[in-house]
Every structure is written in structure tokens, then in C-alpha cells.
Amino acid sequence: MAKKFDLDGTSVEKVTPEAPVQIESPIVEAPFVNVEDPEDSVHGLNQEEIKDPNSIVVSIADQAVPIIVLFGPTECGKTMTLIRMTRFLQKYGYRVSPIRSFRPSADAHYAQMCEGYNELVHSSNAAEGTQMISFMLVEVLDKNGRRICQILEAPGEYYYNPKKPGNEFPAYVNTIINSSNRKIWIYMVEPDWKDPSDRSGYVSRLQKLKTMMRPQDKAIFLYNKVDKSNFVIAPGRVNMPGIKNDIENMYPGIFTPFVNLNPVTKWFKPYLCDLVPFSNGSFAKASKADGTVYLTYQQGVDEYPQMLWNSIMKRIRG
């Protein structure tokens, strides 16, 4: 079993398989798309919400159970990470399902996503899954029905948009930040993402968010698409010091807000965050009978989602 590199030195635990979950659910219709300006289209939101993000309403009914926030700009892999983690957790006996009260009951698209969640998660059509599963809060339950955590996947456009780097967080993001739940923030980074100015803007965004985190909140940096880097030794085995250096070179100052300033503990725990490598799997082009080309998704090895889950569980416990 591969080890998770942890900026404070904790190793991983092995997940014990349980009975698999049966999958059965209907197809979902497409979300709103602004055909006049596709860049202004955000999956999972209606036209009014896209025009005014402050009109987006969310509700965190359970404020006792931790929320895992997948945080990053658009197209950084948040949705595929949710899909991969759902597959992994269901394989090992956990139940993962949407929380219907997260969005208003009148939101027909969210209701459809909830109904079709499992089918989309297990679809081999990657484009279908990433387009349909958007802006969702899901719960993770153990085999005894105990809620372990909630996982939030939300539009990256409102976390950090390189085209509008100075935009404030809309009201719903502040609702999440200010909820009393412990948050485990999963900050997405990846090799060769955009240009230096975009990466610098993302670092500034994370630095601002750090000032808004509650003391009980925790942070995990997720190095996505590790299989596309030069740091993989074997599946699930990676050169983690090399990854850390790569992140620091690409995103100067990104770890600075998480430096441990405690003079007693900083020598054995230099950073108050984790660093986890991740890979969702592989993608390939395929054609339908009518000639339509689409992307198929083949999930990768379990070592990477296991590393992430172990890091999440460690942070939930303490």
C-alpha cells in the first residue's frame, strides 16, 4: 500500500471493503446553458442565478457534521474528484447520496440531479457526468447509517475566476464559510495550470480564504493529475518531495499561510495542512452510431482516492 505524503507526517490506513451498493436511477435533463455566451453558463444554476450570483440560495441543514469543500477554479477537476470518490466509497460499503435540502425545493434541475446521481456517477460518458453533476452537497454514511461527512462540489467560477480575479465571494459561499460545521478545505492544484499571473491570483485567493477559515477548519492540498506529471514511480507511489517543490515553484507562497508558527511543534510539524497526490483515471474519445464523438472515462487505481479519504478521516477526527 502506498503512503500518503502528509506535511505533518501522518501515514495512511487501509480501507476495509464492505458490500457494494446497488445502483438504480433515471436519466437527468441538461442544465441551463447560455447559448449567446457559453462562458456565462454555469452548470446547475438558472439564468437568474447566473446573472446575479448573490441570488443563489443554499441551506446547510446539518451543521454538526463536517463539510468537505472541493475548492478550485472552473475545470480543475472538482466534479471528477467527487465522481471518483463516490465510486471508491461505494465500493467499500459507504453510502453516498445527494442532500436534497441543500437547494430550494423549487429547483427542478437540482431535484433531477439528485434522482440521477448514481447513474451519472457510474456512467462511462465522462462529459455527461461532469456536465450534469454540478453544485451538489452529498452525504457519506457508513454501513450503520451514521453520517460521517458532507462533500460539496460547487461552481469554480465563484471560487476563483482568472478573468475576474478581484470578484468577491457571492453570498452563498459566505453562507458555507460561516456555517458552524468544521470544514475540510480541499485546495485543487495541478501541473502546468494556466499562466503565472493566473496562478498568482489563485494563491492570493487562497490567502484571503485562509483568513476566513475557523480555527477548527483544516486544509488539504490535492495535487490533481499526478499521472500526467514526472513524479509517479509506480501506480500509487510518487515522489512527494518533488511534488511539493513543483507546487511551490508554480504557485509561489501557496503554503505560506499554513506554516506552523508554534515554536514547540513546528520542528516536527512544519505545516498545518496535508498534501495528497490524486488521479481520477484516464479518458479516451469514442463515437456513437450517429458519429457523435464523446469522452469515455475509465477510473484509475484505488490508491489515490484511498490516500485522500485517509487524509479526510484524519482531519475529521482531529
C-alpha positions as CSV (number, residue, x, y, z in Angstrom):
1,M,0.0,0.0,0.0
2,A,1.3,3.4,-1.0
3,K,1.9,6.1,1.7
4,K,0.2,9.5,1.6
5,F,2.7,12.3,1.9
6,D,1.4,14.5,4.7
7,L,3.0,17.8,5.5
8,D,2.8,16.9,9.2
9,G,4.0,13.3,8.8
10,T,0.9,11.0,9.3
11,S,0.7,7.8,7.3
12,V,-2.4,6.2,5.8
13,E,-4.7,3.5,6.9
14,K,-6.2,0.7,4.8
15,V,-9.9,0.8,3.9
16,T,-11.8,-2.4,4.7
17,P,-14.2,-3.5,1.9
18,E,-17.9,-3.9,2.6
19,A,-20.8,-5.0,0.5
20,P,-21.1,-3.0,-2.7
21,V,-24.0,-0.6,-3.2
22,Q,-26.7,-1.3,-5.8
23,I,-27.2,1.4,-8.4
24,E,-30.5,2.3,-9.9
25,S,-31.7,5.8,-11.0
26,P,-33.1,7.7,-14.0
27,I,-31.5,9.9,-16.7
28,V,-31.3,13.7,-16.0
29,E,-32.0,16.5,-18.4
30,A,-29.4,19.0,-19.4
31,P,-28.7,22.1,-17.2
32,F,-29.2,25.7,-18.3
33,V,-26.8,26.8,-21.0
34,N,-26.4,30.4,-22.2
35,V,-26.1,29.8,-25.9
36,E,-25.4,33.5,-26.6
37,D,-22.4,33.5,-24.2
38,P,-21.3,29.9,-23.1
39,E,-18.7,31.4,-20.8
40,D,-21.6,32.9,-18.7
41,S,-23.2,29.4,-18.3
42,V,-22.7,27.7,-15.0
43,H,-24.0,24.1,-14.7
44,G,-26.6,23.6,-12.0
45,L,-27.8,27.3,-12.0
46,N,-30.7,29.0,-13.6
47,Q,-30.4,32.2,-15.7
48,E,-31.4,34.5,-12.8
49,E,-28.8,33.0,-10.6
50,I,-26.1,33.3,-13.2
51,K,-27.0,37.0,-13.8
52,D,-26.9,37.6,-10.0
53,P,-24.8,35.0,-8.1
54,N,-26.0,36.7,-4.8
55,S,-29.4,35.3,-5.5
56,I,-28.2,31.7,-5.2
57,V,-29.7,30.2,-2.1
58,V,-28.2,27.2,-0.2
59,S,-29.1,25.6,3.1
60,I,-26.8,23.5,5.4
61,A,-29.4,21.6,7.5
62,D,-26.8,19.5,9.4
63,Q,-24.3,21.9,11.0
64,A,-22.8,19.3,13.2
65,V,-21.2,17.0,10.5
66,P,-18.1,18.2,8.8
67,I,-18.2,19.5,5.2
68,I,-15.5,18.6,2.7
69,V,-15.3,21.6,0.4
70,L,-13.7,20.8,-3.1
71,F,-12.2,24.3,-3.8
72,G,-10.7,25.4,-7.0
73,P,-11.3,27.3,-10.3
74,T,-13.5,26.1,-13.1
75,E,-12.4,22.9,-14.9
76,C,-9.9,22.0,-12.2
77,G,-11.3,18.5,-11.6
78,K,-13.7,19.1,-8.7
79,T,-16.6,17.2,-10.3
80,M,-14.5,14.3,-11.4
81,T,-13.0,14.1,-8.0
82,L,-16.5,13.8,-6.5
83,I,-17.4,11.2,-9.0
84,R,-14.2,9.2,-8.3
85,M,-14.5,9.4,-4.6
86,T,-18.2,8.4,-4.8
87,R,-17.3,5.3,-6.8
88,F,-14.5,4.5,-4.3
89,L,-16.5,4.9,-1.2
90,Q,-19.5,2.9,-2.6
91,K,-17.1,0.1,-3.5
92,Y,-16.1,-0.1,0.2
93,G,-19.5,-0.1,1.7
94,Y,-20.2,3.5,2.3
95,R,-23.4,5.2,1.1
96,V,-23.1,8.4,-0.9
97,S,-26.2,10.3,-1.8
98,P,-27.3,13.9,-2.5
99,I,-28.7,16.0,0.3
100,R,-32.0,17.3,-1.2
101,S,-32.5,20.2,1.2
102,F,-29.2,21.9,0.0
103,R,-31.1,23.8,-2.7
104,P,-34.6,25.2,-2.7
105,S,-37.4,22.7,-3.4
106,A,-38.4,24.6,-6.5
107,D,-35.1,24.0,-8.1
108,A,-36.1,21.3,-10.7
109,H,-32.6,20.8,-12.0
110,Y,-31.2,20.0,-8.6
111,A,-34.0,17.6,-7.9
112,Q,-33.2,15.9,-11.2
113,M,-29.5,15.7,-10.4
114,C,-30.4,14.1,-7.1
115,E,-32.6,11.5,-8.8
116,G,-30.0,10.7,-11.4
117,Y,-26.8,11.0,-9.3
118,N,-25.8,7.3,-9.1
119,E,-26.4,6.6,-12.7
120,L,-24.3,9.6,-13.8
121,V,-21.6,8.7,-11.3
122,H,-21.3,5.2,-12.8
123,S,-21.6,6.3,-16.4
124,S,-18.6,5.8,-18.7
125,N,-19.5,9.0,-20.5
126,A,-17.2,11.5,-18.8
127,A,-18.7,14.6,-20.4
128,E,-22.2,13.6,-19.3
129,G,-21.1,13.1,-15.7
130,T,-19.2,16.4,-15.4
131,Q,-21.9,18.4,-17.1
132,M,-24.8,17.0,-15.1
133,I,-23.3,16.6,-11.6
134,S,-22.7,20.2,-10.6
135,F,-23.3,22.3,-7.5
136,M,-24.2,19.4,-5.1
137,L,-24.0,18.6,-1.5
138,V,-23.7,14.9,-0.8
139,E,-23.6,12.9,2.4
140,V,-21.3,10.0,3.2
141,L,-22.8,7.3,5.5
142,D,-21.1,4.3,7.0
143,K,-22.6,0.8,6.9
144,N,-24.5,1.6,10.1
145,G,-26.2,4.6,8.6
146,R,-24.1,7.1,10.5
147,R,-23.4,10.3,8.6
148,I,-19.6,10.8,8.5
149,C,-19.3,13.9,6.4
150,Q,-20.8,16.0,3.7
151,I,-19.0,16.8,0.4
152,L,-19.6,20.0,-1.5
153,E,-19.0,20.4,-5.2
154,A,-19.8,24.0,-6.4
155,P,-19.1,26.2,-9.4
156,G,-15.4,27.2,-9.6
157,E,-16.4,30.4,-11.4
158,Y,-17.4,31.8,-8.0
159,Y,-14.3,30.5,-6.1
160,Y,-11.7,31.9,-8.4
161,N,-12.2,33.2,-11.9
162,P,-8.9,34.1,-13.7
163,K,-10.8,36.6,-15.8
164,K,-12.3,38.3,-12.8
165,P,-9.7,37.7,-10.1
166,G,-10.9,40.6,-7.8
167,N,-14.5,39.4,-7.6
168,E,-15.9,39.0,-4.1
169,F,-17.3,35.6,-3.0
170,P,-21.1,35.6,-3.6
171,A,-23.4,35.3,-0.6
172,Y,-23.8,31.5,-0.8
173,V,-20.1,31.0,-0.5
174,N,-20.1,33.1,2.6
175,T,-23.0,31.0,3.9
176,I,-20.8,27.9,3.6
177,I,-17.8,29.6,5.1
178,N,-19.8,31.0,8.1
179,S,-21.6,27.7,8.9
180,S,-20.7,26.2,12.2
181,N,-19.6,22.9,10.6
182,R,-16.0,22.0,10.7
183,K,-14.7,22.5,7.1
184,I,-12.0,20.4,5.5
185,W,-10.9,22.6,2.5
186,I,-9.5,20.6,-0.4
187,Y,-7.5,23.0,-2.5
188,M,-7.0,21.8,-6.0
189,V,-3.7,22.3,-7.8
190,E,-2.3,20.6,-10.9
191,P,0.8,20.6,-13.1
192,D,1.2,23.5,-15.6
193,W,-2.2,25.1,-14.8
194,K,-2.7,28.3,-16.9
195,D,0.0,31.0,-16.7
196,P,2.0,32.5,-13.8
197,S,-0.4,35.5,-13.3
198,D,-3.4,33.2,-13.1
199,R,-1.6,31.0,-10.6
200,S,-0.5,34.1,-8.6
201,G,-4.2,35.2,-8.5
202,Y,-5.2,31.8,-7.2
203,V,-2.6,31.9,-4.4
204,S,-4.0,35.4,-3.4
205,R,-7.5,33.9,-3.3
206,L,-6.4,31.1,-1.0
207,Q,-4.5,33.5,1.2
208,K,-7.7,35.5,1.6
209,L,-9.8,32.4,2.3
210,K,-7.3,31.3,4.9
211,T,-8.2,34.5,6.9
212,M,-11.8,33.4,6.8
213,M,-11.3,29.9,8.0
214,R,-12.3,29.0,11.5
215,P,-9.7,27.6,13.9
216,Q,-11.3,24.1,13.7
217,D,-11.1,24.1,9.9
218,K,-8.5,22.0,8.1
219,A,-6.7,22.2,4.8
220,I,-5.7,19.5,2.2
221,F,-3.8,20.4,-1.0
222,L,-4.8,18.0,-3.7
223,Y,-2.2,17.6,-6.5
224,N,-4.5,16.5,-9.3
225,K,-3.5,14.7,-12.5
226,V,-0.4,13.4,-10.8
227,D,-0.3,10.7,-13.5
228,K,0.4,13.5,-16.0
229,S,3.5,14.6,-14.1
230,N,7.0,13.1,-13.9
231,F,6.7,12.2,-10.2
232,V,5.0,8.8,-10.4
233,I,7.3,5.9,-9.6
234,A,4.6,3.3,-9.9
235,P,0.8,3.4,-9.5
236,G,0.1,4.9,-6.1
237,R,3.9,5.6,-5.5
238,V,5.0,9.1,-6.1
239,N,8.0,11.4,-5.4
240,M,6.2,13.6,-2.9
241,P,9.2,16.0,-2.1
242,G,9.3,16.6,-5.9
243,I,5.6,17.4,-6.0
244,K,5.9,19.8,-3.1
245,N,8.7,21.6,-4.8
246,D,6.8,21.7,-8.1
247,I,3.8,23.3,-6.3
248,E,6.0,25.9,-4.6
249,N,7.6,26.7,-8.0
250,M,4.3,27.0,-9.8
251,Y,2.4,28.7,-7.0
252,P,4.9,30.8,-5.0
253,G,3.8,31.4,-1.5
254,I,0.9,28.9,-1.6
255,F,1.9,27.1,1.6
256,T,2.9,30.3,3.5
257,P,-0.5,30.8,5.3
258,F,-0.2,27.2,6.6
259,V,3.3,27.4,8.1
260,N,3.3,26.3,11.7
261,L,4.4,29.2,13.9
262,N,4.2,27.3,17.2
263,P,7.8,27.2,18.4
264,V,7.3,23.9,20.2
265,T,5.7,21.9,17.4
266,K,7.0,23.5,14.2
267,W,10.1,21.3,14.2
268,F,8.2,18.0,13.7
269,K,5.0,19.6,12.2
270,P,6.2,22.5,9.9
271,Y,2.9,22.9,8.0
272,L,-0.7,22.9,9.2
273,C,-2.0,21.1,6.1
274,D,-1.7,17.9,4.1
275,L,-0.6,17.3,0.6
276,V,-2.1,14.4,-1.3
277,P,-1.5,13.2,-4.9
278,F,-4.5,12.3,-6.9
279,S,-5.6,10.9,-10.2
280,N,-9.2,10.3,-11.4
281,G,-8.2,7.9,-14.2
282,S,-8.0,8.0,-17.9
283,F,-10.1,9.5,-20.7
284,A,-10.5,8.4,-24.3
285,K,-12.5,9.6,-27.3
286,A,-15.3,7.3,-28.5
287,S,-18.0,7.6,-31.2
288,K,-21.7,6.9,-31.1
289,A,-23.6,5.3,-34.0
290,D,-24.6,8.7,-35.3
291,G,-20.9,9.8,-35.4
292,T,-21.1,12.0,-32.3
293,V,-17.7,12.0,-30.5
294,Y,-17.6,11.9,-26.7
295,L,-15.2,11.2,-23.9
296,T,-15.3,7.9,-22.1
297,Y,-14.0,7.6,-18.6
298,Q,-12.0,4.7,-17.1
299,Q,-11.4,5.1,-13.4
300,G,-7.8,4.7,-12.1
301,V,-6.3,2.8,-9.3
302,D,-7.8,2.9,-5.8
303,E,-4.6,4.1,-4.1
304,Y,-5.1,7.7,-4.9
305,P,-8.7,8.0,-3.6
306,Q,-7.7,6.0,-0.6
307,M,-4.9,8.5,0.2
308,L,-7.4,11.3,0.0
309,W,-10.0,9.5,2.1
310,N,-7.5,8.7,4.8
311,S,-6.4,12.3,4.9
312,I,-10.0,13.5,5.2
313,M,-10.7,11.0,8.0
314,K,-7.6,12.1,9.9
315,R,-8.8,15.7,9.7
316,I,-12.3,14.8,10.7
317,R,-11.0,13.0,13.8
318,G,-8.7,15.8,14.8
